[in-house]
Amino acid sequence: MFRFPPMTALVRTCLVVFLTSYVGLLIAVNWLGHGELLQLLALNTTALWYGNLWQLVTYCLVQDPSPAGVMPFVVSALFFWLVVAGYEQTFGRRKTLQVLLASLLGASGLALLVGIVVPGMLYGFGPLTLGAFAAYAWAMHILRQEASFFGVMPMKPLTMIGIILGLSLLGFLASRNLLALVGDVGATVAGVLFTERMARPPGAPRRPKRRRGSADLRVVQGGKSDDGPRWLN
């Protein structure tokens, strides 16, 4: 039977930060008339070149302050809990923090490059969830294991990543926000590359292509302790 994983301290802290920033924006924009906060905190590819480098990380604190943005925020928070808490149970808090940071910067970095040609804005913490999701799915792919799609149905890891990116594409077709799609792709790539790096100890040669059925990789359960290095092998 489907159930959410236990809410870890890390996930709880992140959700409190996201909720606090969201409520603050709702009050500042809708009640106090400070709409400029959206331009200040969201990743604005035009303004970023003028020194607003903090936007590379603060964009995840910005949500749609309109009434239509309430339910998307709730759904995004639930998926963050589901994905990130599950990842932390498997790989530990340190690796979870690292993959969230990689996803955060992977999304903003690719959006910044694309924004040179197509200016726009990126906001929301969805890329962090997607990066952790892609990192977990890619780990299952390396291990040649079948994964569970949000704990509901078994599915091949690459199929899971394809479905999530397909949903991001649908979101782009509906919103016409190219940078939102680019951010999702950047976070996905960052999650995959993070797992590839985690799959071998520092200084080890590049992981060769593996034959199907090889079983010398295993997931190290690390949700309760962060002592010592953890790799997939």
N, C-alpha and C positions, 0 to 999 in steps of 0.2 A: 504494500500500500504506500502511495506517495506521501511523503512528509518533508517538511523543510529541515535542513540540518540545524544543529544547535547554533544559535547566534553567538559567535565568538566576540571577544573584547574588541578585536580589530574591526570587525564588521559593524559592531554597535557604535564604535567611535566614528567611523566613516559616515554611517547613516545619520548620526546626530549632527555632524558637520554639514552634511548635505541638507538636512531638514532646517537647521538653523539659518543657513545662508538663503534657502528658499523662502522661508518666512520673512527674513529680513528684506529680501528683494520685493516680496509682495507688498510689504508695508511702505518701503521706500518709493517704489514705482507707482503703486496704485493709490496710496493715501497721502504721500508727501510730495509726489510729483518729481522725483529724482530719477527720471528715465535715463539720464546719462550714465548711471551705474552699469547698465547693460553694455554700453559701449566701452566702459572702462575695464570691465572684468572679462567679458567674452573675448574670444580670440578674433580680433578684427584684423584681417591680413593687411589692410591698408594702413591702419594706425600702428601696427606692430613695427613697421620699418622706421617709425619715428621715435623708437625707444621704449615702447610699452612691452618690455620683455616678460613682465610678470604674467601677461595673458597666456603664455605658453603653458602655465599650470593652473591659473585661476579660472579658465573657461569651464572646468568641471563643476564649479560652484554656481553657475548660472543656469536657471531654468526659465521656461516660458512663463511670464507673470500674468498671462491672461487666464480667464476661467477655463479655457480649453486645455491649459497645461497642467491642471491638477491631477487628473487621472493618469496621464502619462508619467508624471512624477511618481505616483504611488506604484504603478506597474514597474517602472525602472528600479525603484527601491527594493521591491520584492525580488526581482531578478538578480539584483546585486547581492542580496542576502543569499539567495539560492546558489548562485555560481561561486561567489568569493568564499563563503563559508565552507562549501564543499571542497574548494581548492586548498584552503588552509588546513582542513582536516587531513588531507592527503600529503601535502608537501611542507606544511609548517608555516609559522608566521613570517619568518624572514624571507622565504621565497615568495610568499604572497605579497609582501610589501614591495619586493623587487619587481615582480611581474606587473603590479599596479603602476609603479613608477615608469616602467618600460612602456606600458600601454598608453599612459598619459602623454609621454613625450613622443612616442611613435605616432600617435594621432595628430598632435599639434605640429610635429615636424613635417609630416607629409602634407598637412593642410597648408602650412606656411609656404611650401614649395609650389603647390598647385595654385595658391592664392596670388602668386606673382602674375599668373596668366588670367585667372578667374577670381577676382576679389570676392570676399564674402565673410561670413561669420561662422564660428564653431562654438557650440556651448553644450553643456550637459555632461553627466558622468557615464553615459552609455558606453563610450569607448573603453573605459576601465573594465566594465563587466565583460565586454566582448573580448578584450585582450586576455583576461583570465580564462574565459571559456575556450578560446582558441589554444591557449597554452595547455590546458588540461586535455583537450581533444587530441592535440598533436602528441602529447605524451602517450596517450592510449594507442595512437597510430604507430609510434615507435615500438611500443610493446606488443604490437599485433593483437591488441585486445579490443573487444567490442565495448563500446561505451553506452551509457544510458542518457538519452536525450531529456535533460531536466528531470531525471528520475521517473519518467513516464514510460518510455519504450526503448528497447535496445536498438542501437543504430551504429553503423560504421562511423568512425571519427571524422573522416573527410566529408562524409555526407552531412554530418552535423554542422561543420564549418560552412559547407555550401548552402545549407538552409538559412543559417544566420545571415550570411552575406546576401542571399536572395531577399530576405526580409529588409535588409538595409537598402537594397536596390529599389524595392517597392516604396520604402519611405522616401527615397529621392524622387521617384516619379510623382509621388503625392505632394511633396513639399517644394521640389525644384531647388533644394539646398544641396548643391554639389559638395560643399565642404563637409557636410554631415556624412555623406557617403565616403568621402576621402578619409575622414577621421576614422570611420569604422574599418576601412581597409588598412590604414596605418597601424591601428591597434591590433588588428588580426596578425599582420606581419610581425609586429613586435612580439606578440605572444608566442608565435611559432619560433622565431629566432631565439627567444629567451629559453624555450624548451630545448632547442638544439644545443644551446650552450650548456644548459644544465645536464644534458645527457652524457657529458664527458667531464672528467676532472680537469682542473687547470693544468695546462701543459701537455695534455694528451692530444694525439693526432686527430684530425677530423674523422668523425664517425663514418665508417664505410657503409655502403648500402647493404641492408640486411636481407637475408633470404627469409621468405615467409616460414614461420614456424620456429625461428630462432628464439630462444628463451633465456638469454643471458642478461636481459634487462628486467628490472623489477621496480615497482613503485615503492618508495620508502615511506611508510606512514610517519608523518612528522607533525601532526596537529597539536601534540601536547608538549613537545620539547623542541628546542632549537639548538641543542648542543651538537657541535661538530658539523662538518660539511655534509650536504645531502645532494647526491646526484641520482640520476635514474638507474645507473648501473652499480 
